[in-house]
Amino acid sequence: MKLYDAHNHLQDVRLGEDRAGMWGALRRENVALMVVNGTTEEDWPRVMELARSNPEVLPSFGYHPWWVRERSSNWEARLADCLDAVPSAVGEIGLDGWVKGHDLEDQERVFRTQLGMAAERNVPASIHCIQAWGRLVKCLDAGPRPACGFLLHSFGGPPEMIPDLAAMGAYFSFPGYYAHDRKIRQREGFLQVPPDRLLIETDAPDQSMPAERVTYPLPQTSDGKPVNHPANLGAVYQFVAEFLGCPAPELAGRVEANFKRLFGGIPRSAG
């Protein structure tokens, strides 16, 4: 069965230098497509290179809310250049009221600009949100939003918001990180997600699964955090199938249909 990763960061240097080995693992796991998200002006060129070299990569360019203070004066033009250079989505963008020293007003200005760019091109936006759900809903409600829909990556918001968000065009991606016992609230929220809006992600190299579930371990970083291999996508699918009580082939078929509905309008043009 084919697997689809709705959100990762394959360009990240923490994934190491053995890129041939990484691609071998991804192909053994039958990973058909991955949405690879840029987060700053500095890593957009690496995302571009991956997309041009690998047909499995669907690129996405955006300014992550953690890094918006570092943007250059011409960041918007540079982002537009990336979006127009290759078929791509917009992301990772969003709002974060948890990160130290956050400025939600500044984040919101940048978020609205990027959401507008996605709407103008009618391509999906991959959205990060932590402790800013009310503000995010107001931004989405005010629009404009991409008519094709948008992704709430690693969704961990209030379950009661799911119907309204889905009505606005939201899809919700389940990360392997929610297999940890301490994430029971977040994963149980997915019991409320409509079946036709469910996606699965690794968020590699972040958000690693519990060690006993990982298929492809990587060394820890200098701060002791485990590095999540993108080929662990199959293990995430298996956990989600168990959690939802859904046969793995049925889940894979559902996720493939949902992925193609959201991202299928972006043509592949590697090479």
BELCORWO-V769843 format. One record per pair of residues at least 24 apart in sequence whose ideal C-beta (glycine too) atoms are under 6 Angstrom apart, sorted by sequence separation. I is the first residue (numbers start at 0). J is the second residue. D is the distance in Angstrom with one decimal. If there is no record, write none. Layout:
I | J | D
I | J | D
This chain:
89 | 113 | 5.6
121 | 145 | 5.3
123 | 147 | 5.8
132 | 156 | 4.7
144 | 168 | 6.0
203 | 227 | 4.4
32 | 57 | 5.5
34 | 59 | 5.4
38 | 63 | 3.8
118 | 143 | 3.8
121 | 146 | 5.4
123 | 148 | 6.0
124 | 149 | 4.4
125 | 150 | 4.7
126 | 151 | 5.5
171 | 196 | 5.7
7 | 33 | 5.6
9 | 35 | 4.5
118 | 144 | 5.6
121 | 147 | 5.5
123 | 149 | 5.6
170 | 196 | 4.8
172 | 198 | 4.1
173 | 199 | 5.4
174 | 200 | 5.2
201 | 227 | 6.0
203 | 229 | 3.9
2 | 29 | 5.8
39 | 66 | 4.8
58 | 85 | 5.9
60 | 87 | 5.8
89 | 116 | 5.8
118 | 145 | 4.9
123 | 150 | 6.0
125 | 152 | 5.3
1 | 29 | 5.6
2 | 30 | 4.9
3 | 31 | 5.9
6 | 34 | 5.7
8 | 36 | 5.8
59 | 87 | 5.9
61 | 89 | 5.2
63 | 91 | 5.0
89 | 117 | 3.9
115 | 143 | 5.8
117 | 145 | 4.5
139 | 167 | 5.3
165 | 193 | 5.6
170 | 198 | 5.3
172 | 200 | 4.3
174 | 202 | 5.1
201 | 229 | 5.3
3 | 32 | 5.3
4 | 33 | 4.1
5 | 34 | 5.6
58 | 87 | 4.4
59 | 88 | 3.9
61 | 90 | 4.5
64 | 93 | 5.1
1 | 31 | 4.0
61 | 91 | 5.3
64 | 94 | 5.7
155 | 185 | 4.4
158 | 188 | 4.4
161 | 191 | 4.9
176 | 206 | 3.6
178 | 208 | 5.0
179 | 209 | 5.7
201 | 231 | 5.8
59 | 90 | 4.3
61 | 92 | 4.2
64 | 95 | 4.4
165 | 196 | 5.5
178 | 209 | 5.6
201 | 232 | 5.2
10 | 42 | 5.3
97 | 129 | 4.4
174 | 206 | 4.8
65 | 98 | 5.3
93 | 126 | 4.7
97 | 130 | 4.6
158 | 191 | 4.5
175 | 208 | 3.8
40 | 74 | 5.9
88 | 122 | 5.1
90 | 124 | 5.5
91 | 125 | 5.3
93 | 127 | 3.4
94 | 128 | 5.5
95 | 129 | 4.8
96 | 130 | 3.7
178 | 212 | 5.9
10 | 45 | 3.8
50 | 85 | 5.4
88 | 123 | 4.7
89 | 124 | 4.5
90 | 125 | 2.8
93 | 128 | 5.1
96 | 131 | 4.2
10 | 46 | 5.1
91 | 127 | 5.4
199 | 235 | 5.6
40 | 77 | 5.7
94 | 131 | 3.8
199 | 236 | 5.9
43 | 81 | 5.1
10 | 49 | 6.0
67 | 106 | 5.7
9 | 49 | 5.8
94 | 134 | 5.8
199 | 239 | 5.9
94 | 135 | 5.3
64 | 106 | 4.5
67 | 109 | 4.6
62 | 109 | 5.6
61 | 113 | 5.5
38 | 91 | 5.5
36 | 90 | 5.0
36 | 91 | 4.3
199 | 254 | 5.5
198 | 257 | 5.6
175 | 235 | 3.9
178 | 238 | 4.8
59 | 125 | 5.5
173 | 239 | 5.4
36 | 125 | 5.6
170 | 261 | 5.2
148 | 261 | 5.1
147 | 264 | 5.6
6 | 125 | 5.7
123 | 261 | 5.3
123 | 262 | 5.9
5 | 150 | 6.0
6 | 152 | 4.3
6 | 172 | 5.7
5 | 172 | 4.3
86 | 265 | 4.8
86 | 266 | 4.9
86 | 268 | 5.7
14 | 204 | 5.2
13 | 204 | 4.5
24 | 215 | 5.6
5 | 198 | 4.0
11 | 204 | 5.0
6 | 200 | 4.0
7 | 201 | 5.1
5 | 200 | 4.5
4 | 200 | 5.7
6 | 202 | 5.7
7 | 203 | 4.5
4 | 201 | 5.4
28 | 230 | 4.9
30 | 232 | 5.7
25 | 230 | 5.0
28 | 233 | 4.6
24 | 230 | 3.7
13 | 226 | 5.2
54 | 267 | 5.7
54 | 269 | 4.2
53 | 269 | 5.9
51 | 269 | 5.9
7 | 229 | 5.3
4 | 232 | 5.1
2 | 232 | 5.1
0 | 248 | 5.7
0 | 251 | 4.1
3 | 254 | 6.0
3 | 255 | 5.9
1 | 255 | 6.0
3 | 258 | 4.1
